[in-house]
Amino acid sequence: MTEVTCSRCGSTASGLDAEPLPGEPGRLVLRQACASCWSEWLGEQVKLINELRLNPARPEHYDRLVAEMTTWLNLQREE
């Protein structure tokens, strides 16, 4: 694990071992989120899926979850 400065909590902590999602969202999480905040997000994601009745296999629902994740983790696109 590498250390990252987390965009959500601001601490320098252990990051993830690998990208948790394909493409740009996964790269952003790997570079900007600590393992602890990622774990918290997984719990929030379950709540969103249940409350909003999302099916991550549907592209529009997956896009909604990625947008919610980006906001919740305070991820910033890298230029």
mmCIF file of the N, C-alpha and C atoms, coordinates in Angstrom:
data_MODEL
# 
_entry.id   MODEL 
# 
loop_
_atom_site.group_PDB 
_atom_site.id 
_atom_site.type_symbol 
_atom_site.label_atom_id 
_atom_site.label_alt_id 
_atom_site.label_comp_id 
_atom_site.label_asym_id 
_atom_site.label_entity_id 
_atom_site.label_seq_id 
_atom_site.pdbx_PDB_ins_code 
_atom_site.Cartn_x 
_atom_site.Cartn_y 
_atom_site.Cartn_z 
_atom_site.occupancy 
_atom_site.B_iso_or_equiv 
_atom_site.pdbx_formal_charge 
_atom_site.auth_seq_id 
_atom_site.auth_comp_id 
_atom_site.auth_asym_id 
_atom_site.auth_atom_id 
_atom_site.pdbx_PDB_model_num 
ATOM 1   N N  . MET A 1 1  ? 0.840   -1.188 0.000   1.00 0.00 ? 1  MET A N  1 
ATOM 2   C CA . MET A 1 1  ? 0.000   0.000  0.000   1.00 0.00 ? 1  MET A CA 1 
ATOM 3   C C  . MET A 1 1  ? 0.878   1.240  0.000   1.00 0.00 ? 1  MET A C  1 
ATOM 4   N N  . THR A 1 2  ? 0.422   2.234  -0.705  1.00 0.00 ? 2  THR A N  1 
ATOM 5   C CA . THR A 1 2  ? 1.132   3.503  -0.709  1.00 0.00 ? 2  THR A CA 1 
ATOM 6   C C  . THR A 1 2  ? 0.367   4.495  0.152   1.00 0.00 ? 2  THR A C  1 
ATOM 7   N N  . GLU A 1 3  ? 1.042   5.524  0.545   1.00 0.00 ? 3  GLU A N  1 
ATOM 8   C CA . GLU A 1 3  ? 0.400   6.585  1.330   1.00 0.00 ? 3  GLU A CA 1 
ATOM 9   C C  . GLU A 1 3  ? -0.180  7.611  0.362   1.00 0.00 ? 3  GLU A C  1 
ATOM 10  N N  . VAL A 1 4  ? -1.351  8.109  0.689   1.00 0.00 ? 4  VAL A N  1 
ATOM 11  C CA . VAL A 1 4  ? -1.993  9.162  -0.094  1.00 0.00 ? 4  VAL A CA 1 
ATOM 12  C C  . VAL A 1 4  ? -2.464  10.255 0.858   1.00 0.00 ? 4  VAL A C  1 
ATOM 13  N N  . THR A 1 5  ? -2.592  11.450 0.321   1.00 0.00 ? 5  THR A N  1 
ATOM 14  C CA . THR A 1 5  ? -3.267  12.505 1.062   1.00 0.00 ? 5  THR A CA 1 
ATOM 15  C C  . THR A 1 5  ? -4.716  12.459 0.609   1.00 0.00 ? 5  THR A C  1 
ATOM 16  N N  . CYS A 1 6  ? -5.582  12.080 1.506   1.00 0.00 ? 6  CYS A N  1 
ATOM 17  C CA . CYS A 1 6  ? -6.981  11.819 1.167   1.00 0.00 ? 6  CYS A CA 1 
ATOM 18  C C  . CYS A 1 6  ? -7.742  13.117 0.889   1.00 0.00 ? 6  CYS A C  1 
ATOM 19  N N  . SER A 1 7  ? -8.465  13.115 -0.220  1.00 0.00 ? 7  SER A N  1 
ATOM 20  C CA . SER A 1 7  ? -9.244  14.288 -0.597  1.00 0.00 ? 7  SER A CA 1 
ATOM 21  C C  . SER A 1 7  ? -10.500 14.446 0.259   1.00 0.00 ? 7  SER A C  1 
ATOM 22  N N  . ARG A 1 8  ? -10.920 13.398 0.947   1.00 0.00 ? 8  ARG A N  1 
ATOM 23  C CA . ARG A 1 8  ? -12.105 13.493 1.811   1.00 0.00 ? 8  ARG A CA 1 
ATOM 24  C C  . ARG A 1 8  ? -11.744 13.924 3.227   1.00 0.00 ? 8  ARG A C  1 
ATOM 25  N N  . CYS A 1 9  ? -10.826 13.210 3.873   1.00 0.00 ? 9  CYS A N  1 
ATOM 26  C CA . CYS A 1 9  ? -10.539 13.489 5.284   1.00 0.00 ? 9  CYS A CA 1 
ATOM 27  C C  . CYS A 1 9  ? -9.301  14.358 5.482   1.00 0.00 ? 9  CYS A C  1 
ATOM 28  N N  . GLY A 1 10 ? -8.481  14.499 4.435   1.00 0.00 ? 10 GLY A N  1 
ATOM 29  C CA . GLY A 1 10 ? -7.311  15.357 4.520   1.00 0.00 ? 10 GLY A CA 1 
ATOM 30  C C  . GLY A 1 10 ? -6.100  14.736 5.178   1.00 0.00 ? 10 GLY A C  1 
ATOM 31  N N  . SER A 1 11 ? -6.216  13.512 5.654   1.00 0.00 ? 11 SER A N  1 
ATOM 32  C CA . SER A 1 11 ? -5.079  12.884 6.321   1.00 0.00 ? 11 SER A CA 1 
ATOM 33  C C  . SER A 1 11 ? -4.179  12.192 5.299   1.00 0.00 ? 11 SER A C  1 
ATOM 34  N N  . THR A 1 12 ? -2.951  11.984 5.702   1.00 0.00 ? 12 THR A N  1 
ATOM 35  C CA . THR A 1 12 ? -2.037  11.170 4.911   1.00 0.00 ? 12 THR A CA 1 
ATOM 36  C C  . THR A 1 12 ? -2.111  9.775  5.519   1.00 0.00 ? 12 THR A C  1 
ATOM 37  N N  . ALA A 1 13 ? -2.585  8.852  4.723   1.00 0.00 ? 13 ALA A N  1 
ATOM 38  C CA . ALA A 1 13 ? -2.850  7.503  5.236   1.00 0.00 ? 13 ALA A CA 1 
ATOM 39  C C  . ALA A 1 13 ? -2.651  6.483  4.127   1.00 0.00 ? 13 ALA A C  1 
ATOM 40  N N  . SER A 1 14 ? -2.790  5.226  4.478   1.00 0.00 ? 14 SER A N  1 
ATOM 41  C CA . SER A 1 14 ? -2.652  4.140  3.507   1.00 0.00 ? 14 SER A CA 1 
ATOM 42  C C  . SER A 1 14 ? -3.751  4.236  2.466   1.00 0.00 ? 14 SER A C  1 
ATOM 43  N N  . GLY A 1 15 ? -3.336  4.082  1.220   1.00 0.00 ? 15 GLY A N  1 
ATOM 44  C CA . GLY A 1 15 ? -4.283  4.058  0.118   1.00 0.00 ? 15 GLY A CA 1 
ATOM 45  C C  . GLY A 1 15 ? -4.663  2.625  -0.211  1.00 0.00 ? 15 GLY A C  1 
ATOM 46  N N  . LEU A 1 16 ? -5.244  2.447  -1.368  1.00 0.00 ? 16 LEU A N  1 
ATOM 47  C CA . LEU A 1 16 ? -5.650  1.124  -1.825  1.00 0.00 ? 16 LEU A CA 1 
ATOM 48  C C  . LEU A 1 16 ? -4.496  0.445  -2.552  1.00 0.00 ? 16 LEU A C  1 
ATOM 49  N N  . ASP A 1 17 ? -4.564  -0.863 -2.687  1.00 0.00 ? 17 ASP A N  1 
ATOM 50  C CA . ASP A 1 17 ? -3.531  -1.628 -3.390  1.00 0.00 ? 17 ASP A CA 1 
ATOM 51  C C  . ASP A 1 17 ? -3.684  -1.552 -4.901  1.00 0.00 ? 17 ASP A C  1 
ATOM 52  N N  . ALA A 1 18 ? -4.905  -1.362 -5.366  1.00 0.00 ? 18 ALA A N  1 
ATOM 53  C CA . ALA A 1 18 ? -5.186  -1.348 -6.806  1.00 0.00 ? 18 ALA A CA 1 
ATOM 54  C C  . ALA A 1 18 ? -6.398  -0.468 -7.072  1.00 0.00 ? 18 ALA A C  1 
ATOM 55  N N  . GLU A 1 19 ? -6.578  -0.110 -8.327  1.00 0.00 ? 19 GLU A N  1 
ATOM 56  C CA . GLU A 1 19 ? -7.745  0.683  -8.711  1.00 0.00 ? 19 GLU A CA 1 
ATOM 57  C C  . GLU A 1 19 ? -9.014  -0.125 -8.435  1.00 0.00 ? 19 GLU A C  1 
ATOM 58  N N  . PRO A 1 20 ? -9.966  0.443  -7.693  1.00 0.00 ? 20 PRO A N  1 
ATOM 59  C CA . PRO A 1 20 ? -11.166 -0.314 -7.348  1.00 0.00 ? 20 PRO A CA 1 
ATOM 60  C C  . PRO A 1 20 ? -12.226 -0.326 -8.454  1.00 0.00 ? 20 PRO A C  1 
ATOM 61  N N  . LEU A 1 21 ? -12.040 0.523  -9.456  1.00 0.00 ? 21 LEU A N  1 
ATOM 62  C CA . LEU A 1 21 ? -12.969 0.628  -10.575 1.00 0.00 ? 21 LEU A CA 1 
ATOM 63  C C  . LEU A 1 21 ? -12.160 0.777  -11.857 1.00 0.00 ? 21 LEU A C  1 
ATOM 64  N N  . PRO A 1 22 ? -12.745 0.453  -12.992 1.00 0.00 ? 22 PRO A N  1 
ATOM 65  C CA . PRO A 1 22 ? -12.016 0.641  -14.246 1.00 0.00 ? 22 PRO A CA 1 
ATOM 66  C C  . PRO A 1 22 ? -11.968 2.120  -14.653 1.00 0.00 ? 22 PRO A C  1 
ATOM 67  N N  . GLY A 1 23 ? -10.963 2.468  -15.404 1.00 0.00 ? 23 GLY A N  1 
ATOM 68  C CA . GLY A 1 23 ? -10.886 3.789  -16.010 1.00 0.00 ? 23 GLY A CA 1 
ATOM 69  C C  . GLY A 1 23 ? -10.538 4.911  -15.054 1.00 0.00 ? 23 GLY A C  1 
ATOM 70  N N  . GLU A 1 24 ? -10.915 6.126  -15.466 1.00 0.00 ? 24 GLU A N  1 
ATOM 71  C CA . GLU A 1 24 ? -10.581 7.316  -14.697 1.00 0.00 ? 24 GLU A CA 1 
ATOM 72  C C  . GLU A 1 24 ? -11.106 7.303  -13.263 1.00 0.00 ? 24 GLU A C  1 
ATOM 73  N N  . PRO A 1 25 ? -12.349 6.872  -13.008 1.00 0.00 ? 25 PRO A N  1 
ATOM 74  C CA . PRO A 1 25 ? -12.809 6.854  -11.612 1.00 0.00 ? 25 PRO A CA 1 
ATOM 75  C C  . PRO A 1 25 ? -11.897 6.023  -10.708 1.00 0.00 ? 25 PRO A C  1 
ATOM 76  N N  . GLY A 1 26 ? -11.457 4.886  -11.175 1.00 0.00 ? 26 GLY A N  1 
ATOM 77  C CA . GLY A 1 26 ? -10.578 4.035  -10.382 1.00 0.00 ? 26 GLY A CA 1 
ATOM 78  C C  . GLY A 1 26 ? -9.225  4.677  -10.135 1.00 0.00 ? 26 GLY A C  1 
ATOM 79  N N  . ARG A 1 27 ? -8.686  5.349  -11.160 1.00 0.00 ? 27 ARG A N  1 
ATOM 80  C CA . ARG A 1 27 ? -7.396  6.033  -10.999 1.00 0.00 ? 27 ARG A CA 1 
ATOM 81  C C  . ARG A 1 27 ? -7.508  7.155  -9.975  1.00 0.00 ? 27 ARG A C  1 
ATOM 82  N N  . LEU A 1 28 ? -8.616  7.907  -10.027 1.00 0.00 ? 28 LEU A N  1 
ATOM 83  C CA . LEU A 1 28 ? -8.802  9.005  -9.076  1.00 0.00 ? 28 LEU A CA 1 
ATOM 84  C C  . LEU A 1 28 ? -8.894  8.487  -7.646  1.00 0.00 ? 28 LEU A C  1 
ATOM 85  N N  . VAL A 1 29 ? -9.639  7.424  -7.441  1.00 0.00 ? 29 VAL A N  1 
ATOM 86  C CA . VAL A 1 29 ? -9.768  6.844  -6.098  1.00 0.00 ? 29 VAL A CA 1 
ATOM 87  C C  . VAL A 1 29 ? -8.403  6.372  -5.613  1.00 0.00 ? 29 VAL A C  1 
ATOM 88  N N  . LEU A 1 30 ? -7.668  5.674  -6.460  1.00 0.00 ? 30 LEU A N  1 
ATOM 89  C CA . LEU A 1 30 ? -6.364  5.138  -6.075  1.00 0.00 ? 30 LEU A CA 1 
ATOM 90  C C  . LEU A 1 30 ? -5.411  6.255  -5.654  1.00 0.00 ? 30 LEU A C  1 
ATOM 91  N N  . ARG A 1 31 ? -5.438  7.374  -6.343  1.00 0.00 ? 31 ARG A N  1 
ATOM 92  C CA . ARG A 1 31 ? -4.502  8.474  -6.079  1.00 0.00 ? 31 ARG A CA 1 
ATOM 93  C C  . ARG A 1 31 ? -4.964  9.446  -5.003  1.00 0.00 ? 31 ARG A C  1 
ATOM 94  N N  . GLN A 1 32 ? -6.292  9.508  -4.747  1.00 0.00 ? 32 GLN A N  1 
ATOM 95  C CA . GLN A 1 32 ? -6.802  10.582 -3.895  1.00 0.00 ? 32 GLN A CA 1 
ATOM 96  C C  . GLN A 1 32 ? -7.572  10.142 -2.659  1.00 0.00 ? 32 GLN A C  1 
ATOM 97  N N  . ALA A 1 33 ? -7.840  8.866  -2.491  1.00 0.00 ? 33 ALA A N  1 
ATOM 98  C CA . ALA A 1 33 ? -8.651  8.421  -1.349  1.00 0.00 ? 33 ALA A CA 1 
ATOM 99  C C  . ALA A 1 33 ? -7.888  7.425  -0.484  1.00 0.00 ? 33 ALA A C  1 
ATOM 100 N N  . CYS A 1 34 ? -8.019  7.578  0.820   1.00 0.00 ? 34 CYS A N  1 
ATOM 101 C CA . CYS A 1 34 ? -7.394  6.613  1.728   1.00 0.00 ? 34 CYS A CA 1 
ATOM 102 C C  . CYS A 1 34 ? -8.293  5.374  1.831   1.00 0.00 ? 34 CYS A C  1 
ATOM 103 N N  . ALA A 1 35 ? -7.703  4.293  2.296   1.00 0.00 ? 35 ALA A N  1 
ATOM 104 C CA . ALA A 1 35 ? -8.429  3.031  2.413   1.00 0.00 ? 35 ALA A CA 1 
ATOM 105 C C  . ALA A 1 35 ? -9.616  3.156  3.368   1.00 0.00 ? 35 ALA A C  1 
ATOM 106 N N  . SER A 1 36 ? -9.463  3.938  4.420   1.00 0.00 ? 36 SER A N  1 
ATOM 107 C CA . SER A 1 36 ? -10.532 4.100  5.395   1.00 0.00 ? 36 SER A CA 1 
ATOM 108 C C  . SER A 1 36 ? -11.750 4.803  4.781   1.00 0.00 ? 36 SER A C  1 
ATOM 109 N N  . CYS A 1 37 ? -11.513 5.884  4.066   1.00 0.00 ? 37 CYS A N  1 
ATOM 110 C CA . CYS A 1 37 ? -12.634 6.597  3.439   1.00 0.00 ? 37 CYS A CA 1 
ATOM 111 C C  . CYS A 1 37 ? -13.263 5.765  2.335   1.00 0.00 ? 37 CYS A C  1 
ATOM 112 N N  . TRP A 1 38 ? -12.455 4.981  1.614   1.00 0.00 ? 38 TRP A N  1 
ATOM 113 C CA . TRP A 1 38 ? -13.013 4.096  0.596   1.00 0.00 ? 38 TRP A CA 1 
ATOM 114 C C  . TRP A 1 38 ? -13.943 3.080  1.248   1.00 0.00 ? 38 TRP A C  1 
ATOM 115 N N  . SER A 1 39 ? -13.537 2.536  2.373   1.00 0.00 ? 39 SER A N  1 
ATOM 116 C CA . SER A 1 39 ? -14.367 1.579  3.095   1.00 0.00 ? 39 SER A CA 1 
ATOM 117 C C  . SER A 1 39 ? -15.687 2.224  3.531   1.00 0.00 ? 39 SER A C  1 
ATOM 118 N N  . GLU A 1 40 ? -15.607 3.455  4.020   1.00 0.00 ? 40 GLU A N  1 
ATOM 119 C CA . GLU A 1 40 ? -16.830 4.179  4.400   1.00 0.00 ? 40 GLU A CA 1 
ATOM 120 C C  . GLU A 1 40 ? -17.723 4.381  3.185   1.00 0.00 ? 40 GLU A C  1 
ATOM 121 N N  . TRP A 1 41 ? -17.107 4.721  2.041   1.00 0.00 ? 41 TRP A N  1 
ATOM 122 C CA . TRP A 1 41 ? -17.900 4.927  0.832   1.00 0.00 ? 41 TRP A CA 1 
ATOM 123 C C  . TRP A 1 41 ? -18.657 3.656  0.453   1.00 0.00 ? 41 TRP A C  1 
ATOM 124 N N  . LEU A 1 42 ? -18.038 2.502  0.593   1.00 0.00 ? 42 LEU A N  1 
ATOM 125 C CA . LEU A 1 42 ? -18.720 1.262  0.231   1.00 0.00 ? 42 LEU A CA 1 
ATOM 126 C C  . LEU A 1 42 ? -20.010 1.092  1.020   1.00 0.00 ? 42 LEU A C  1 
ATOM 127 N N  . GLY A 1 43 ? -19.996 1.482  2.292   1.00 0.00 ? 43 GLY A N  1 
ATOM 128 C CA . GLY A 1 43 ? -21.224 1.449  3.091   1.00 0.00 ? 43 GLY A CA 1 
ATOM 129 C C  . GLY A 1 43 ? -22.253 2.440  2.588   1.00 0.00 ? 43 GLY A C  1 
ATOM 130 N N  . GLU A 1 44 ? -21.797 3.641  2.248   1.00 0.00 ? 44 GLU A N  1 
ATOM 131 C CA . GLU A 1 44 ? -22.709 4.660  1.703   1.00 0.00 ? 44 GLU A CA 1 
ATOM 132 C C  . GLU A 1 44 ? -23.289 4.204  0.369   1.00 0.00 ? 44 GLU A C  1 
ATOM 133 N N  . GLN A 1 45 ? -22.459 3.543  -0.424  1.00 0.00 ? 45 GLN A N  1 
ATOM 134 C CA . GLN A 1 45 ? -22.904 3.074  -1.728  1.00 0.00 ? 45 GLN A CA 1 
ATOM 135 C C  . GLN A 1 45 ? -24.040 2.069  -1.583  1.00 0.00 ? 45 GLN A C  1 
ATOM 136 N N  . VAL A 1 46 ? -23.919 1.172  -0.623  1.00 0.00 ? 46 VAL A N  1 
ATOM 137 C CA . VAL A 1 46 ? -24.983 0.189  -0.379  1.00 0.00 ? 46 VAL A CA 1 
ATOM 138 C C  . VAL A 1 46 ? -26.286 0.908  -0.033  1.00 0.00 ? 46 VAL A C  1 
ATOM 139 N N  . LYS A 1 47 ? -26.190 1.932  0.825   1.00 0.00 ? 47 LYS A N  1 
ATOM 140 C CA . LYS A 1 47 ? -27.383 2.704  1.183   1.00 0.00 ? 47 LYS A CA 1 
ATOM 141 C C  . LYS A 1 47 ? -28.011 3.348  -0.043  1.00 0.00 ? 47 LYS A C  1 
ATOM 142 N N  . LEU A 1 48 ? -27.171 3.962  -0.895  1.00 0.00 ? 48 LEU A N  1 
ATOM 143 C CA . LEU A 1 48 ? -27.695 4.600  -2.108  1.00 0.00 ? 48 LEU A CA 1 
ATOM 144 C C  . LEU A 1 48 ? -28.362 3.595  -3.035  1.00 0.00 ? 48 LEU A C  1 
ATOM 145 N N  . ILE A 1 49 ? -27.708 2.460  -3.225  1.00 0.00 ? 49 ILE A N  1 
ATOM 146 C CA . ILE A 1 49 ? -28.274 1.433  -4.105  1.00 0.00 ? 49 ILE A CA 1 
ATOM 147 C C  . ILE A 1 49 ? -29.640 1.001  -3.587  1.00 0.00 ? 49 ILE A C  1 
ATOM 148 N N  . ASN A 1 50 ? -29.745 0.805  -2.279  1.00 0.00 ? 50 ASN A N  1 
ATOM 149 C CA . ASN A 1 50 ? -31.019 0.367  -1.706  1.00 0.00 ? 50 ASN A CA 1 
ATOM 150 C C  . ASN A 1 50 ? -32.069 1.469  -1.725  1.00 0.00 ? 50 ASN A C  1 
ATOM 151 N N  . GLU A 1 51 ? -31.707 2.665  -1.291  1.00 0.00 ? 51 GLU A N  1 
ATOM 152 C CA . GLU A 1 51 ? -32.680 3.754  -1.195  1.00 0.00 ? 51 GLU A CA 1 
ATOM 153 C C  . GLU A 1 51 ? -33.173 4.222  -2.559  1.00 0.00 ? 51 GLU A C  1 
ATOM 154 N N  . LEU A 1 52 ? -32.257 4.284  -3.531  1.00 0.00 ? 52 LEU A N  1 
ATOM 155 C CA . LEU A 1 52 ? -32.629 4.774  -4.858  1.00 0.00 ? 52 LEU A CA 1 
ATOM 156 C C  . LEU A 1 52 ? -32.954 3.649  -5.828  1.00 0.00 ? 52 LEU A C  1 
ATOM 157 N N  . ARG A 1 53 ? -32.860 2.423  -5.331  1.00 0.00 ? 53 ARG A N  1 
ATOM 158 C CA . ARG A 1 53 ? -33.127 1.227  -6.134  1.00 0.00 ? 53 ARG A CA 1 
ATOM 159 C C  . ARG A 1 53 ? -32.304 1.224  -7.425  1.00 0.00 ? 53 ARG A C  1 
ATOM 160 N N  . LEU A 1 54 ? -31.008 1.429  -7.235  1.00 0.00 ? 54 LEU A N  1 
ATOM 161 C CA . LEU A 1 54 ? -30.109 1.457  -8.373  1.00 0.00 ? 54 LEU A CA 1 
ATOM 162 C C  . LEU A 1 54 ? -29.619 0.052  -8.700  1.00 0.00 ? 54 LEU A C  1 
ATOM 163 N N  . ASN A 1 55 ? -29.400 -0.174 -9.964  1.00 0.00 ? 55 ASN A N  1 
ATOM 164 C CA . ASN A 1 55 ? -28.824 -1.419 -10.451 1.00 0.00 ? 55 ASN A CA 1 
ATOM 165 C C  . ASN A 1 55 ? -27.515 -1.047 -11.140 1.00 0.00 ? 55 ASN A C  1 
ATOM 166 N N  . PRO A 1 56 ? -26.364 -1.274 -10.489 1.00 0.00 ? 56 PRO A N  1 
ATOM 167 C CA . PRO A 1 56 ? -25.085 -0.857 -11.066 1.00 0.00 ? 56 PRO A CA 1 
ATOM 168 C C  . PRO A 1 56 ? -24.766 -1.468 -12.429 1.00 0.00 ? 56 PRO A C  1 
ATOM 169 N N  . ALA A 1 57 ? -25.479 -2.509 -12.820 1.00 0.00 ? 57 ALA A N  1 
ATOM 170 C CA . ALA A 1 57 ? -25.265 -3.104 -14.140 1.00 0.00 ? 57 ALA A CA 1 
ATOM 171 C C  . ALA A 1 57 ? -25.848 -2.226 -15.251 1.00 0.00 ? 57 ALA A C  1 
ATOM 172 N N  . ARG A 1 58 ? -26.757 -1.334 -14.890 1.00 0.00 ? 58 ARG A N  1 
ATOM 173 C CA . ARG A 1 58 ? -27.332 -0.405 -15.879 1.00 0.00 ? 58 ARG A CA 1 
ATOM 174 C C  . ARG A 1 58 ? -26.429 0.811  -15.983 1.00 0.00 ? 58 ARG A C  1 
ATOM 175 N N  . PRO A 1 59 ? -26.003 1.161  -17.198 1.00 0.00 ? 59 PRO A N  1 
ATOM 176 C CA . PRO A 1 59 ? -25.041 2.260  -17.369 1.00 0.00 ? 59 PRO A CA 1 
ATOM 177 C C  . PRO A 1 59 ? -25.457 3.568  -16.701 1.00 0.00 ? 59 PRO A C  1 
ATOM 178 N N  . GLU A 1 60 ? -26.713 3.932  -16.790 1.00 0.00 ? 60 GLU A N  1 
ATOM 179 C CA . GLU A 1 60 ? -27.142 5.204  -16.195 1.00 0.00 ? 60 GLU A CA 1 
ATOM 180 C C  . GLU A 1 60 ? -27.096 5.150  -14.663 1.00 0.00 ? 60 GLU A C  1 
ATOM 181 N N  . HIS A 1 61 ? -27.338 3.985  -14.087 1.00 0.00 ? 61 HIS A N  1 
ATOM 182 C CA . HIS A 1 61 ? -27.259 3.829  -12.632 1.00 0.00 ? 61 HIS A CA 1 
ATOM 183 C C  . HIS A 1 61 ? -25.801 3.811  -12.181 1.00 0.00 ? 61 HIS A C  1 
ATOM 184 N N  . TYR A 1 62 ? -24.952 3.145  -12.948 1.00 0.00 ? 62 TYR A N  1 
ATOM 185 C CA . TYR A 1 62 ? -23.520 3.126  -12.643 1.00 0.00 ? 62 TYR A CA 1 
ATOM 186 C C  . TYR A 1 62 ? -22.958 4.550  -12.688 1.00 0.00 ? 62 TYR A C  1 
ATOM 187 N N  . ASP A 1 63 ? -23.345 5.308  -13.719 1.00 0.00 ? 63 ASP A N  1 
ATOM 188 C CA . ASP A 1 63 ? -22.881 6.693  -13.837 1.00 0.00 ? 63 ASP A CA 1 
ATOM 189 C C  . ASP A 1 63 ? -23.334 7.523  -12.638 1.00 0.00 ? 63 ASP A C  1 
ATOM 190 N N  . ARG A 1 64 ? -24.537 7.291  -12.168 1.00 0.00 ? 64 ARG A N  1 
ATOM 191 C CA . ARG A 1 64 ? -25.038 8.002  -10.988 1.00 0.00 ? 64 ARG A CA 1 
ATOM 192 C C  . ARG A 1 64 ? -24.195 7.666  -9.756  1.00 0.00 ? 64 ARG A C  1 
ATOM 193 N N  . LEU A 1 65 ? -23.870 6.393  -9.589  1.00 0.00 ? 65 LEU A N  1 
ATOM 194 C CA . LEU A 1 65 ? -23.043 5.980  -8.448  1.00 0.00 ? 65 LEU A CA 1 
ATOM 195 C C  . LEU A 1 65 ? -21.638 6.588  -8.528  1.00 0.00 ? 65 LEU A C  1 
ATOM 196 N N  . VAL A 1 66 ? -21.067 6.627  -9.719  1.00 0.00 ? 66 VAL A N  1 
ATOM 197 C CA . VAL A 1 66 ? -19.746 7.231  -9.883  1.00 0.00 ? 66 VAL A CA 1 
ATOM 198 C C  . VAL A 1 66 ? -19.798 8.721  -9.552  1.00 0.00 ? 66 VAL A C  1 
ATOM 199 N N  . ALA A 1 67 ? -20.851 9.400  -9.993  1.00 0.00 ? 67 ALA A N  1 
ATOM 200 C CA . ALA A 1 67 ? -21.006 10.828 -9.684  1.00 0.00 ? 67 ALA A CA 1 
ATOM 201 C C  . ALA A 1 67 ? -21.151 11.042 -8.177  1.00 0.00 ? 67 ALA A C  1 
ATOM 202 N N  . GLU A 1 68 ? -21.950 10.213 -7.521  1.00 0.00 ? 68 GLU A N  1 
ATOM 203 C CA . GLU A 1 68 ? -22.122 10.314 -6.070  1.00 0.00 ? 68 GLU A CA 1 
ATOM 204 C C  . GLU A 1 68 ? -20.806 10.026 -5.350  1.00 0.00 ? 68 GLU A C  1 
ATOM 205 N N  . MET A 1 69 ? -20.069 9.030  -5.815  1.00 0.00 ? 69 MET A N  1 
ATOM 206 C CA . MET A 1 69 ? -18.785 8.679  -5.226  1.00 0.00 ? 69 MET A CA 1 
ATOM 207 C C  . MET A 1 69 ? -17.793 9.828  -5.366  1.00 0.00 ? 69 MET A C  1 
ATOM 208 N N  . THR A 1 70 ? -17.750 10.417 -6.546  1.00 0.00 ? 70 THR A N  1 
ATOM 209 C CA . THR A 1 70 ? -16.825 11.523 -6.807  1.00 0.00 ? 70 THR A CA 1 
ATOM 210 C C  . THR A 1 70 ? -17.099 12.674 -5.852  1.00 0.00 ? 70 THR A C  1 
ATOM 211 N N  . THR A 1 71 ? -18.357 12.995 -5.645  1.00 0.00 ? 71 THR A N  1 
ATOM 212 C CA . THR A 1 71 ? -18.727 14.071 -4.726  1.00 0.00 ? 71 THR A CA 1 
ATOM 213 C C  . THR A 1 71 ? -18.422 13.675 -3.286  1.00 0.00 ? 71 THR A C  1 
ATOM 214 N N  . TRP A 1 72 ? -18.812 12.471 -2.890  1.00 0.00 ? 72 TRP A N  1 
ATOM 215 C CA . TRP A 1 72 ? -18.647 12.029 -1.509  1.00 0.00 ? 72 TRP A CA 1 
ATOM 216 C C  . TRP A 1 72 ? -17.179 11.970 -1.109  1.00 0.00 ? 72 TRP A C  1 
ATOM 217 N N  . LEU A 1 73 ? -16.324 11.496 -2.013  1.00 0.00 ? 73 LEU A N  1 
ATOM 218 C CA . LEU A 1 73 ? -14.894 11.404 -1.725  1.00 0.00 ? 73 LEU A CA 1 
ATOM 219 C C  . LEU A 1 73 ? -14.144 12.706 -2.047  1.00 0.00 ? 73 LEU A C  1 
ATOM 220 N N  . ASN A 1 74 ? -14.857 13.674 -2.616  1.00 0.00 ? 74 ASN A N  1 
ATOM 221 C CA . ASN A 1 74 ? -14.253 14.958 -2.982  1.00 0.00 ? 74 ASN A CA 1 
ATOM 222 C C  . ASN A 1 74 ? -13.097 14.775 -3.959  1.00 0.00 ? 74 ASN A C  1 
ATOM 223 N N  . LEU A 1 75 ? -13.303 13.913 -4.949  1.00 0.00 ? 75 LEU A N  1 
ATOM 224 C CA . LEU A 1 75 ? -12.259 13.638 -5.934  1.00 0.00 ? 75 LEU A CA 1 
ATOM 225 C C  . LEU A 1 75 ? -12.187 14.775 -6.942  1.00 0.00 ? 75 LEU A C  1 
ATOM 226 N N  . GLN A 1 76 ? -10.978 15.088 -7.346  1.00 0.00 ? 76 GLN A N  1 
ATOM 227 C CA . GLN A 1 76 ? -10.746 16.147 -8.323  1.00 0.00 ? 76 GLN A CA 1 
ATOM 228 C C  . GLN A 1 76 ? -10.114 15.540 -9.570  1.00 0.00 ? 76 GLN A C  1 
ATOM 229 N N  . ARG A 1 77 ? -10.668 15.908 -10.715 1.00 0.00 ? 77 ARG A N  1 
ATOM 230 C CA . ARG A 1 77 ? -10.070 15.447 -11.966 1.00 0.00 ? 77 ARG A CA 1 
ATOM 231 C C  . ARG A 1 77 ? -8.648  15.958 -12.070 1.00 0.00 ? 77 ARG A C  1 
ATOM 232 N N  . GLU A 1 78 ? -7.792  15.105 -12.587 1.00 0.00 ? 78 GLU A N  1 
ATOM 233 C CA . GLU A 1 78 ? -6.383  15.469 -12.749 1.00 0.00 ? 78 GLU A CA 1 
ATOM 234 C C  . GLU A 1 78 ? -6.173  15.988 -14.162 1.00 0.00 ? 78 GLU A C  1 
ATOM 235 N N  . GLU A 1 79 ? -5.565  17.120 -14.267 1.00 0.00 ? 79 GLU A N  1 
ATOM 236 C CA . GLU A 1 79 ? -5.321  17.742 -15.575 1.00 0.00 ? 79 GLU A CA 1 
ATOM 237 C C  . GLU A 1 79 ? -3.981  17.330 -16.115 1.00 0.00 ? 79 GLU A C  1 
# 
